[in-house]
């Protein structure tokens, strides 16, 4: 693999201790291009905000050729691409966050970054209901043509990626390690599918281990790429909440699936709703909020089934639409009695899914 001078200079900059994404981008804005940084006088570099004399000495020191040569070999071995902050293909929404990554290492289909994107995150130990919700939401996004972004962690993240691939939809994983590392190890088969049919991204150099501090840091990329973040289940101190709060800082939409007050995995999502996150009962809640920005939408007659709706409630909900229907008409359509219908319709009304109009007329609400 032949790297450009531009890419080599970026790798060299990333290898300097103390130069994180924010300082690197400040240097690029101040000097103009990565190659020029290493040919600029210390006096000029010191005028960059946050760059002190000691750091300038580290920047202008001879490059770590062993590290750079090692990166080139790993890039070739694993067929890893490099996308920089300065490239036209770099996603514009991610570029506009406070501290965008300087470089994205990738494996897979880089064109997915041009798609409408939404993040789905949650606990590493979801309940069976949490897994089901994740599958239903991911399926709905897949059918709407939205690329699902997540963090490849156990639990909700894994379920989201697996479901997207099952429906032959696009999905992006943002890793807390190098794109050559399979973490968690049990996701190897999924990892290989992502390389072939999705996209793996990381701001960390190839070979980087999955160290704990990397994961909160990568969360800003998940939210930065996405139009919004859906939190399915999250405990009171879940890492998914970090992603949600980063999304708020980045002016993204935050959605949360409510849960029982007795379920510890719902403490975080319920708190997000208290703090103003949009409550999610089904995919229509998400698409109605963001669909217009993507040129997507969901009609009243084509709404996805609300999460958790089953049996007779689900059957009656499907029979309702935006046009008022008399209860006798509904009873005939469903081959039941008006008496049997009334109790279930009341339950749907209490859940905010149906509305009774004058004259025993009913409509779907949402």
Buried (B, 14 or more C-beta within 10 A) or exposed (E): BEBEEBBBBBBBBBBBEEBBBBBBBBBBEBBEEBBBBBEBEEEEBEEBEEBEEEBBEEBBEEBBEEBBEBBBEBBEEBEBBBBBBBEEEBBEBBBEBEBBBBBBBBBBBBEBBEBBBBBBBBBBBBBEBBBBBBBBBBBBBBBBEBBBBBBBBBBBBBBBBBBBBEBEBBBBBBBBBBBBBBBBEEBEEBBEBBBEBBBBBBBBBBBBEBEEEBBEBBBBBBBBBBBBBBBBBBBEEBBBBBBBBBBBEBEBBBBBBBBEEEBBBBBBBBBBBEEEBBBBBBBBBBBBBBBEEBEBEBEBEEBBBBBBBEEBBBEBBEBBBEEBBBBEBBBEEBEBEBEEBBEBBEBBBEBEBBBBEEEBBBBBBB
